[in-house]
């Protein structure tokens, strides 16, 4: 993760603000880590904790070895009015810093280098997509959803096939062939199990010294992998539901942690402030939509099309079968003509995602037409500088005209007539 923009260590900026790193958001409160110089409040021995945290808090366990403090932060009202969304991983400016109660207020968010919508996190460089091979079973199309969204966000995708200890030799051989197909796309793939230390060591080496967020469905073992990488984390984990074969949503908040290599290196890692190597745990989620993606963006996120894309007859070809026969499709689209050289499951995933993107665009277009039909424009005339767009009321929303009221009055019976109405009409 890029270094925090900071004043001299331990000193306040000229306007009295401090820079910090958002490491967690839960219960409408942000936990922010700020560095402190040797001899300061934190270095003097005060525990790295907040009023809300306890000795059992894994975040406190990880951060107490670093030269800094954790503070509970609210967000300045102006930021909320401006629609600024503070995310885990954000570099933020703080004021009203209270060292006694460990509280502060977020007043500004630094420019982000990257951002993900699910999980909601900022300033990471790569995404480790974790998939269980058993309990729950592997879903290739769901994996393709994750990878496509990561590519659209401009981040580096990594794949971790977890729980490989549950596979028999035949299933493991099948997984190796799936691994080879994704590696052919330039995506690094790791087979892991928390019961196989060598696989955890391989995973740690693959993560490198950068910022990584774990993404995947509930129950695939994201928190267990972090515990295997850093035993001191002690994150809560639960077994998969035996009835539904799904996770139990044990992790309920996005949390950023410093990735400490080994317990023996903890002292050296603690000296690295600001944080350079981090890992983000996140709640599981199983479905990602393509309602904010254009079909052209979606097509560009599949690298396997690159070899044949220039040979398509049309520059905006989306490689979708829509002609009368397959022969005609292949005459227009070089990708479909070479479909036998592509992964069939990946191509099917692409066409599914493309249909969703088309449906989302059609929905947006229909909403746009409805909005236009709801408004009308009063064009600027004499003495008017510009056109005015106003709400076009429906019949039920319009106030009754005097003529309409007279017509209704004429149809009233004598018993229904109220003499006071005549005064209003005169």
C-alpha positions in Angstrom: 0.0 0.0 0.0 1.4 3.4 -0.9 2.9 5.4 2.1 0.6 7.6 4.1 1.0 11.3 3.2 2.2 12.6 6.6 3.7 15.5 8.4 6.9 14.8 10.4 6.3 11.7 12.6 4.3 12.5 15.7 3.8 16.2 14.7 0.5 17.8 13.8 0.1 19.5 10.5 -0.1 23.3 10.3 -3.9 23.2 10.5 -3.9 20.8 13.4 -4.9 17.7 11.4 -3.3 14.3 11.3 -3.1 11.6 8.6 -4.3 8.1 9.3 -5.2 4.8 7.6 -8.8 3.4 7.9 -8.4 -0.3 8.9 -12.0 -1.2 9.8 -15.6 0.0 9.6 -18.4 -1.4 11.8 -21.3 -0.1 13.8 -21.0 3.3 12.0 -17.6 3.8 13.5 -14.2 3.9 11.7 -11.1 2.5 13.3 -8.1 4.5 12.1 -4.4 3.8 12.6 -2.1 6.7 13.1 1.7 6.5 13.6 3.4 7.8 16.7 7.1 8.5 17.2 9.3 6.8 19.8 8.7 8.3 23.3 5.1 9.4 22.4 1.9 8.2 24.0 1.9 4.8 22.2 5.6 4.2 22.6 5.4 4.9 26.3 3.4 1.7 26.8 -0.2 2.6 26.4 -2.0 -0.3 24.7 -2.9 0.2 21.1 -6.6 0.0 21.7 -9.8 2.0 21.5 -12.7 2.3 23.9 -14.8 -0.2 21.9 -12.1 -2.8 21.6 -11.2 -5.5 24.2 -8.2 -7.7 24.8 -9.9 -10.3 22.6 -10.1 -8.1 19.6 -7.8 -9.5 16.8 -7.3 -6.1 15.3 -5.7 -4.9 18.6 -3.6 -8.1 18.7 -2.1 -7.4 15.3 -1.6 -3.7 15.7 -0.3 -3.5 19.2 3.2 -4.4 18.0 3.3 -1.4 15.7 4.4 2.2 16.5 1.0 3.8 16.5 -2.4 4.1 18.0 -5.9 3.1 17.0 -8.6 5.7 17.3 -12.4 5.6 16.8 -13.5 8.1 14.2 -16.7 9.7 13.1 -17.1 11.5 9.8 -17.5 15.2 9.4 -21.0 16.2 8.5 -19.9 18.1 5.4 -18.3 15.0 3.9 -21.6 13.1 4.3 -23.5 16.0 2.6 -21.1 15.9 -0.3 -21.6 12.1 -0.6 -18.0 11.2 0.2 -17.9 7.5 1.1 -15.0 6.5 3.5 -13.7 3.1 2.7 -11.3 0.7 4.5 -7.8 1.4 3.0 -8.5 5.1 2.6 -5.8 7.6 3.8 -7.8 10.2 5.8 -7.1 13.5 7.5 -8.2 13.8 11.1 -8.9 16.6 13.5 -10.3 16.7 17.1 -7.8 14.0 18.1 -8.3 13.0 21.7 -5.4 10.9 22.9 -7.1 10.1 26.2 -10.4 8.7 24.8 -8.8 7.7 21.5 -11.3 9.5 19.3 -11.1 11.7 16.3 -13.0 13.0 13.3 -12.4 12.3 9.6 -12.4 15.6 7.7 -10.9 14.6 4.3 -10.1 11.6 2.2 -6.9 11.4 0.1 -7.1 10.6 -3.6 -7.6 6.9 -4.1 -5.3 4.8 -6.4 -7.9 2.1 -6.7 -11.4 1.1 -5.5 -13.6 -2.0 -5.3 -17.3 -2.0 -4.9 -17.4 -5.5 -3.5 -15.8 -5.8 -1.1 -15.8 -2.1 -0.4 -12.1 -1.3 -0.1 -9.7 1.3 -1.5 -6.0 1.5 -2.4 -5.3 -2.2 -2.8 -3.2 -3.5 -5.7 -4.3 -7.1 -6.1 -7.3 -9.3 -5.2 -6.9 -12.9 -4.1 -10.1 -14.7 -5.2 -10.5 -17.6 -2.8 -12.6 -20.6 -4.0 -13.2 -23.7 -2.0 -12.9 -27.0 -3.9 -15.2 -28.8 -1.5 -17.6 -27.5 1.2 -18.9 -25.6 -0.7 -18.1 -27.0 -4.2 -16.3 -25.0 -6.8 -18.5 -22.9 -9.0 -16.5 -21.9 -12.2 -18.9 -19.2 -13.3 -18.9 -17.5 -9.9 -15.1 -17.5 -10.1 -15.3 -15.9 -13.6 -17.6 -13.2 -12.1 -15.0 -12.3 -9.5 -12.1 -12.3 -12.0 -14.1 -10.1 -14.4 -14.9 -7.5 -11.8 -11.3 -7.4 -10.6 -10.1 -6.9 -14.2 -12.7 -4.1 -14.7 -11.4 -2.4 -11.6 -7.9 -2.4 -13.0 -6.4 -4.6 -10.3 -4.3 -7.7 -10.5 -6.3 -11.0 -9.9 -4.9 -14.0 -8.1 -6.7 -17.3 -7.6 -6.5 -19.5 -4.5 -8.2 -22.9 -4.7 -8.6 -23.7 -1.0 -9.4 -26.9 0.9 -7.5 -29.2 -1.5 -6.9 -31.7 1.3 -10.6 -32.7 0.8 -10.0 -33.9 -2.8 -9.3 -37.4 -4.0 -6.6 -38.0 -6.6 -9.0 -37.9 -9.5 -10.6 -34.6 -8.4 -7.1 -33.2 -7.7 -6.1 -34.0 -11.3 -9.2 -32.3 -12.6 -8.4 -29.2 -10.5 -4.8 -29.2 -12.0 -6.3 -28.9 -15.5 -8.5 -26.0 -14.4 -5.5 -24.4 -12.8 -3.6 -24.7 -16.1 -6.4 -23.0 -18.0 -6.3 -19.9 -15.8 -2.5 -19.8 -15.7 -2.7 -19.7 -19.6 -4.5 -16.4 -19.2 -1.7 -15.0 -17.2 -3.4 -15.4 -13.8 -1.4 -16.8 -10.9 -3.0 -19.7 -9.2 -2.3 -21.3 -5.8 -3.6 -24.6 -4.4 -3.9 -24.3 -0.6 -5.0 -26.0 2.6 -4.5 -24.8 6.1 -3.4 -28.4 6.9 -0.5 -28.2 4.4 2.2 -25.8 5.6 4.0 -25.8 2.3 1.0 -24.5 0.5 0.6 -21.6 3.0 4.3 -20.8 2.4 3.7 -20.8 -1.3 0.6 -18.5 -0.9 2.6 -16.1 1.3 5.3 -15.9 -1.3 2.7 -15.3 -4.1 1.2 -12.4 -2.1 4.5 -10.5 -2.0 5.0 -7.2 -0.2 2.0 -5.3 -1.4 -1.7 -4.7 -0.5 -4.1 -7.6 -1.1 -7.8 -8.0 -0.4 -9.4 -11.5 -0.1 -12.7 -11.9 -2.0 -14.9 -14.9 -2.2 -18.1 -16.6 -1.0 -18.9 -17.2 2.6 -17.3 -20.4 3.9 -14.4 -20.7 1.4 -11.8 -20.2 4.1 -10.7 -16.6 3.8 -10.3 -16.0 7.5 -8.8 -19.4 8.1 -6.1 -18.6 5.5 -5.3 -15.3 7.3 -5.0 -17.2 10.5 -2.6 -19.7 8.8 -0.6 -16.8 7.4 -0.6 -14.9 10.8 -1.5 -17.2 13.8 -1.6 -14.1 16.0 -4.6 -12.8 14.1 -7.0 -15.3 15.8 -9.9 -14.4 13.5 -13.2 -16.1 14.2 -14.0 -19.0 11.9 -16.9 -21.5 11.8 -17.6 -24.7 10.0 -19.7 -24.7 6.8 -23.4 -25.6 7.3 -23.8 -29.3 6.9 -27.4 -28.9 5.6 -26.9 -26.1 3.1 -23.2 -26.6 2.4 -22.8 -22.8 2.7 -20.8 -20.5 5.0 -22.3 -19.0 8.1 -21.2 -15.4 7.5 -18.8 -15.3 10.4 -16.8 -12.3 9.1 -19.1 -9.3 9.2 -16.8 -6.3 8.5 -14.0 -5.4 6.1 -10.7 -5.3 8.1 -7.2 -4.3 7.0 -4.3 -6.0 8.8 -0.5 -5.7 8.4 0.8 -8.8 6.8 3.5 -10.0 9.2 5.6 -12.7 7.6 6.6 -14.7 10.7 6.5 -14.2 14.5 10.3 -14.0 14.6 10.1 -11.1 12.1 7.4 -9.2 14.0 9.8 -6.7 15.5 11.3 -5.8 12.1 7.8 -5.5 10.6 6.7 -3.2 13.4 9.4 -0.7 12.4 7.8 -0.4 8.9 5.5 2.5 9.4 3.6 3.5 7.4 2.3 0.0 6.4 3.7 -1.4 3.2 2.4 -5.0 3.2 -1.2 -5.5 4.1 -4.0 -8.0 3.8 -7.8 -7.3 3.9 -10.3 -9.8 5.2 -13.9 -9.3 4.0 -17.4 -10.8 4.5 -18.4 -13.4 2.0 -20.7 -12.6 -0.9 -21.9 -14.9 -3.7 -23.2 -12.8 -6.5 -21.9 -9.9 -8.5 -24.0 -8.1 -11.1 -22.9 -6.4 -14.3 -25.5 -3.6 -14.1 -22.9 -0.8 -14.1 -20.8 -2.2 -17.0 -21.2 -1.6 -20.7 -21.0 -4.6 -23.1 -17.8 -3.1 -24.6 -16.1 -2.9 -21.2 -17.1 -6.5 -20.5 -15.7 -7.7 -23.8 -12.4 -6.0 -23.1 -12.1 -7.7 -19.7 -11.7 -11.2 -21.3 -8.0 -11.4 -22.3 -8.5 -14.7 -24.3 -10.3 -12.7 -27.1 -7.2 -10.5 -27.8 -5.6 -12.9 -30.3 -8.7 -12.9 -32.6 -10.3 -9.6 -31.8 -8.6 -7.6 -34.7 -9.8 -10.2 -37.2 -13.5 -9.6 -36.5 -15.3 -7.9 -39.3 -16.6 -5.1 -37.1 -14.5 -3.1 -34.6 -17.3 -3.2 -32.0 -18.0 -6.9 -32.3 -19.2 -8.4 -29.1 -18.7 -12.1 -30.2 -22.3 -13.0 -29.5 -24.2 -15.5 -31.7 -27.1 -13.7 -33.3 -27.0 -14.5 -37.0 -29.2 -17.0 -38.7 -26.7 -19.9 -38.6 -23.4 -20.6 -36.9 -21.6 -20.4 -40.3 -22.8 -16.8 -40.7 -21.7 -16.0 -37.1 -18.2 -17.3 -37.8 -18.0 -15.3 -41.0 -18.5 -12.1 -39.0 -16.7 -13.0 -35.8 -13.2 -14.4 -35.6 -13.6 -15.3 -31.9 -16.6 -17.5 -32.6 -14.8 -19.0 -35.6 -12.0 -20.1 -33.2 -14.3 -21.0 -30.3 -12.9 -24.5 -30.3 -9.6 -23.0 -29.1 -11.2 -21.2 -26.1 -12.3 -22.6 -22.8 -16.0 -23.5 -23.3 -16.9 -22.7 -19.7 -15.3 -19.2 -19.9 -17.0 -18.5 -23.2 -20.4 -19.5 -21.7 -19.7 -17.3 -18.7 -19.0 -14.3 -21.0 -22.2 -14.8 -22.9 -24.1 -15.0 -19.6 -22.5 -11.8 -18.3 -23.1 -10.1 -21.7 -26.8 -10.8 -21.5 -26.9 -9.3 -18.1 -25.1 -6.2 -19.2 -27.5 -5.8 -22.2 -30.5 -6.2 -19.9 -29.1 -3.6 -17.5 -28.6 -1.1 -20.3 -32.2 -1.7 -21.6 -33.5 -1.1 -18.1 -31.6 2.2 -17.8 -32.8 3.3 -21.2 -36.4 2.5 -20.2 -36.0 4.5 -17.0 -34.5 7.4 -19.0 -37.5 7.4 -21.3 -39.9 7.4 -18.3 -38.1 10.3 -16.8 -38.2 12.3 -20.0 -42.0 11.6 -20.2 -42.5 12.9 -16.7 -40.9 16.3 -17.4 -41.6 19.1 -19.8 -39.6 22.1 -20.9 -40.7 25.7 -20.9 -38.6 27.3 -23.5 -37.2 30.7 -22.8 -39.1 33.5 -24.5 -39.1 37.2 -24.2 -37.4 38.3 -21.1 -36.3 34.7 -20.2 -32.6 33.8 -20.4 -32.9 30.0 -20.5 -35.3 27.1 -20.8 -36.9 25.7 -17.7 -37.4 22.0 -17.1 -40.4 21.4 -14.8 -42.4 18.4 -13.6 -45.3 17.4 -15.9 -48.2 16.5 -13.6 -50.5 13.7 -14.4 -54.3 14.2 -14.4 -54.7 13.0 -10.8 -52.0 15.4 -9.6 -53.4 18.5 -11.3 -55.5 21.0 -9.3 -59.1 21.1 -10.7 -59.8 24.2 -12.9 -62.7 26.6 -12.2 -64.5 25.3 -15.3 -64.2 21.7 -14.0 -65.5 22.7 -10.7 -68.5 24.5 -12.3 -69.2 21.3 -14.3 -69.1 19.2 -11.2 -71.3 21.7 -9.4 -73.9 21.5 -12.1 -74.2 17.7 -11.7 -74.7 17.9 -7.9 -78.0 17.2 -6.3 -79.6 19.7 -4.1 -78.7 17.6 -1.0 -75.0 17.6 -2.0 -74.8 21.4 -2.7 -73.0 23.5 -0.2 -73.8 27.2 -0.5 -70.3 28.2 0.6 -68.9 26.8 -2.6 -70.8 29.5 -4.6 -68.7 32.2 -2.8 -65.5 30.5 -4.0 -66.7 30.3 -7.6 -67.9 34.0 -7.8 
